[in-house]
Structures are given as C-alpha cells and as structure tokens.
Amino acid sequence: MDEKDLRVLEEKYTGVIEQVPPMYSALKHKGKRLYEYARKGINIKRDAREVNIYNIKLGIIDKDHISLKVKCSKGTYIRTLAEQIGEDIGCGALLSKLVRTQINNIDLSSAVNFEDFLASSDEDICEKHMKNVDSILDNFNACYLSEINQIKILNGNKVVIDVKPCKMMKIYDLKDNFLGVGEVNDNSELIPKKILV
C-alpha cells in the first residue's frame, strides 16, 4: 500500500456511496434497536443506504495502520467505512481509535479539558462552557411565537404561521428563548417535533 493506492481509494469513496448499517446500531427493526438483536446473536437483513462522503483523506501511519479523516453526511457509519476500505485493500480493517472532531458548527476548538471542566465553578460552566442547543442548528430557519401560540405548541398542538413549508424550523418565544423544533407543512401549520421546555 503506497500513497498512490490511497489516492485511488479516496477517489472511490468520495461522493455518494452505499453502506449496509451494522448490526450494532440504533436503527430499529419491528420496534427494537438492531443492537438488541445483535446482543442475542440474531442477524437481521439490512438494506444498503446511500450516504455522502464530502471529503476523505487517508494517510499511512505504519505498515499495519492507516489514518482516516472524513467529512460526511448524517447517517454515515465510520466503522463500516473502515471495513469497506479494508475489504478493498484486501486485508480487512477495524478502528483502533475514533474521534469526532465536528458536528455542524461546533468543533473541538470549543471543547474543554475534562479536568478543567471538573475544576470549574457552576458559574464558569454556565458562562464559558455551555452552549445553547440551538447553536448547532444555525442553518435552519426560525420562527417566533406569540404567547397564545407558544402555549399551543408546548401542549403538542399545531399552529398556523406565515412561513413557507419546511422540514425543520427552530421555534422561539418572543423573548428569544429556544423552545424546540418543528415542521411546517403545506398548509403553513407548524407541527412540534421536539420541544425542550
């Protein structure tokens, strides 16, 4: 395996690829998580799914190890990707270490050392280390609800709002407090999906 071989693999695995979800995953089959079946030794047939690998970089560490850096879509199984690459190499592969470096707009640069976190006061934790959950949803549209509509949404009811249909809408009250997320259907009805208050 040399650098030229790695470039060929990078090209092969860039873009839309298919993956069969692993048995040890949280996907459901007949109401149960796949890992529940796997723990009992039961294998369930799984269909391949399309995922998108936006960027992949392979590097040689030594004769037995390669590094893998990936920017990918939601639903990508990195362990499965390593297995797929291992099959192409002809020797099999597994992960010895996995580090998630970024989720949406939050990356490791905003992380805090665990010992420093434990040594922080409650005030420091709130002011310096905690992020609002809506900060990972920066690329979604937002709506602000009147008090009446807020009460309806908090009770699980839909409300009519003046926005175009969309699959994900951040929901706030008029004081800019994040309430959760919802979906706007073709009738301009905001349907609560996940409410956090």
C-alpha positions as CSV (number, residue, x, y, z in Angstrom):
1,M,0.0,0.0,0.0
2,D,1.5,3.3,-1.1
3,E,0.3,6.9,-1.4
4,K,-0.9,6.3,-4.9
5,D,-3.1,3.5,-3.7
6,L,-4.6,5.7,-1.0
7,R,-5.4,8.4,-3.6
8,V,-7.3,5.8,-5.6
9,L,-9.3,4.8,-2.5
10,E,-10.0,8.4,-1.6
11,E,-11.4,9.0,-5.1
12,K,-13.5,5.8,-4.9
13,Y,-15.0,6.8,-1.5
14,T,-15.7,10.5,-2.2
15,G,-19.3,11.3,-3.1
16,V,-22.4,9.2,-2.6
17,I,-21.6,5.7,-1.6
18,E,-23.7,2.8,-0.2
19,Q,-23.4,1.3,3.2
20,V,-25.1,-1.6,4.9
21,P,-25.8,-0.4,8.5
22,P,-24.1,-2.5,11.1
23,M,-26.0,-4.8,13.4
24,Y,-24.6,-2.9,16.4
25,S,-26.5,0.3,15.6
26,A,-29.6,2.1,16.9
27,L,-31.7,1.6,13.8
28,K,-35.0,-0.1,14.5
29,H,-36.4,-3.3,13.1
30,K,-40.0,-4.1,14.2
31,G,-39.8,-1.6,17.1
32,K,-36.5,-2.9,18.5
33,R,-33.0,-1.5,18.1
34,L,-30.7,-3.6,15.9
35,Y,-28.1,-3.8,18.7
36,E,-30.7,-5.6,20.8
37,Y,-31.0,-8.3,18.2
38,A,-27.2,-8.4,17.8
39,R,-26.7,-9.0,21.6
40,K,-28.8,-12.1,21.3
41,G,-26.9,-13.3,18.3
42,I,-29.7,-12.6,15.9
43,N,-28.8,-11.2,12.5
44,I,-31.3,-9.1,10.7
45,K,-31.1,-8.5,6.9
46,R,-30.4,-4.8,6.3
47,D,-30.7,-2.9,3.1
48,A,-27.8,-0.7,1.9
49,R,-28.3,3.1,2.3
50,E,-26.8,6.0,0.5
51,V,-24.5,8.3,2.4
52,N,-22.4,11.2,1.2
53,I,-18.7,11.4,1.8
54,Y,-17.9,15.1,1.2
55,N,-14.1,14.7,1.8
56,I,-11.9,11.8,2.8
57,K,-8.1,11.8,3.5
58,L,-6.1,8.6,4.0
59,G,-2.6,8.5,5.4
60,I,0.0,5.8,6.1
61,I,0.9,5.6,9.8
62,D,3.0,2.4,9.5
63,K,2.8,-0.9,7.6
64,D,-0.2,-2.0,9.7
65,H,-2.1,1.2,10.2
66,I,-3.6,4.0,8.1
67,S,-5.3,7.1,9.3
68,L,-8.7,8.2,8.0
69,K,-10.1,11.7,8.2
70,V,-13.7,12.1,6.9
71,K,-16.3,14.9,6.4
72,C,-19.6,13.1,5.8
73,S,-23.3,13.3,5.9
74,K,-25.6,12.3,8.8
75,G,-26.1,8.5,8.9
76,T,-22.5,7.6,7.8
77,Y,-21.0,4.7,9.8
78,I,-17.3,5.3,10.1
79,R,-16.6,1.8,11.4
80,T,-18.4,0.4,8.4
81,L,-16.4,2.8,6.1
82,A,-13.2,1.5,7.6
83,E,-14.4,-2.1,7.0
84,Q,-15.2,-1.2,3.4
85,I,-11.8,0.3,2.8
86,G,-10.2,-2.8,4.4
87,E,-12.0,-5.1,2.0
88,D,-10.7,-3.0,-0.9
89,I,-7.1,-3.2,0.5
90,G,-7.6,-7.0,0.8
91,C,-6.7,-7.3,4.5
92,G,-9.8,-6.3,6.4
93,A,-9.8,-3.3,8.8
94,L,-11.1,-2.1,12.1
95,L,-10.9,1.1,14.1
96,S,-8.4,1.4,16.9
97,K,-9.4,5.0,17.7
98,L,-12.4,7.2,16.7
99,V,-12.6,11.0,17.3
100,R,-15.5,13.1,16.2
101,T,-14.0,16.5,15.5
102,Q,-17.0,18.5,14.4
103,I,-20.8,18.4,14.5
104,N,-22.3,21.2,12.4
105,N,-20.7,24.4,13.5
106,I,-19.3,23.0,16.8
107,D,-15.8,21.6,16.7
108,L,-13.0,20.5,19.0
109,S,-11.7,24.1,19.3
110,S,-14.6,24.9,21.6
111,A,-14.1,21.8,23.7
112,V,-12.8,22.0,27.3
113,N,-10.4,19.6,29.0
114,F,-12.3,17.3,31.4
115,E,-10.1,18.1,34.4
116,D,-10.6,21.8,33.8
117,F,-14.3,21.3,33.5
118,L,-14.4,19.5,36.9
119,A,-12.4,22.2,38.5
120,S,-14.7,25.0,37.1
121,S,-17.4,26.7,39.3
122,D,-21.0,26.3,38.3
123,E,-20.9,29.9,37.2
124,D,-17.9,29.3,34.9
125,I,-19.6,26.2,33.5
126,C,-22.7,28.2,32.6
127,E,-20.9,31.2,31.2
128,K,-17.8,29.6,29.5
129,H,-18.5,26.0,28.7
130,M,-22.2,25.5,28.0
131,K,-23.7,26.2,24.5
132,N,-27.3,26.7,23.7
133,V,-28.7,23.7,22.0
134,D,-30.0,25.8,19.1
135,S,-26.4,26.8,18.2
136,I,-26.0,23.6,16.3
137,L,-29.0,24.5,14.2
138,D,-27.6,27.7,12.7
139,N,-28.5,26.8,9.1
140,F,-32.2,26.3,9.9
141,N,-34.9,29.0,9.7
142,A,-36.5,30.3,12.9
143,C,-40.0,31.4,13.9
144,Y,-41.1,33.4,16.9
145,L,-44.4,32.6,18.6
146,S,-46.9,34.8,20.3
147,E,-47.8,33.7,23.9
148,I,-51.0,32.1,22.7
149,N,-49.3,30.0,20.0
150,Q,-46.4,29.2,22.4
151,I,-48.9,27.6,24.8
152,K,-50.4,25.6,22.0
153,I,-47.0,24.3,20.8
154,L,-45.9,23.5,24.3
155,N,-49.0,21.4,24.6
156,G,-48.2,19.5,21.4
157,N,-50.7,21.3,19.2
158,K,-50.0,22.7,15.7
159,V,-50.4,26.4,14.9
160,V,-50.7,28.3,11.7
161,I,-47.8,30.6,10.9
162,D,-46.9,32.8,8.0
163,V,-43.9,30.9,6.6
164,K,-43.2,28.5,3.7
165,P,-43.3,24.8,4.2
166,C,-40.0,23.3,5.6
167,K,-38.9,20.1,7.3
168,M,-37.1,21.8,10.2
169,M,-37.9,25.1,11.9
170,K,-36.4,26.4,15.1
171,I,-39.1,27.7,17.5
172,Y,-38.6,30.6,19.8
173,D,-40.8,32.6,22.1
174,L,-40.9,36.4,21.8
175,K,-38.2,36.8,24.4
176,D,-35.8,34.8,22.2
177,N,-35.9,31.6,24.3
178,F,-35.4,28.5,22.3
179,L,-38.4,26.1,22.7
180,G,-37.6,23.3,20.2
181,V,-38.0,22.4,16.6
182,G,-41.0,21.7,14.4
183,E,-42.0,21.1,10.8
184,V,-44.1,23.4,8.6
185,N,-46.5,21.6,6.3
186,D,-48.1,22.7,3.0
187,N,-51.0,24.3,5.0
188,S,-48.5,26.6,6.8
189,E,-49.1,24.7,10.0
190,L,-46.2,24.5,12.4
191,I,-46.2,21.0,13.9
192,P,-44.0,20.5,17.0
193,K,-41.4,17.7,16.7
194,K,-39.0,18.1,19.6
195,I,-40.0,20.5,22.4
196,L,-37.3,21.1,25.1
197,V,-39.2,23.2,27.6
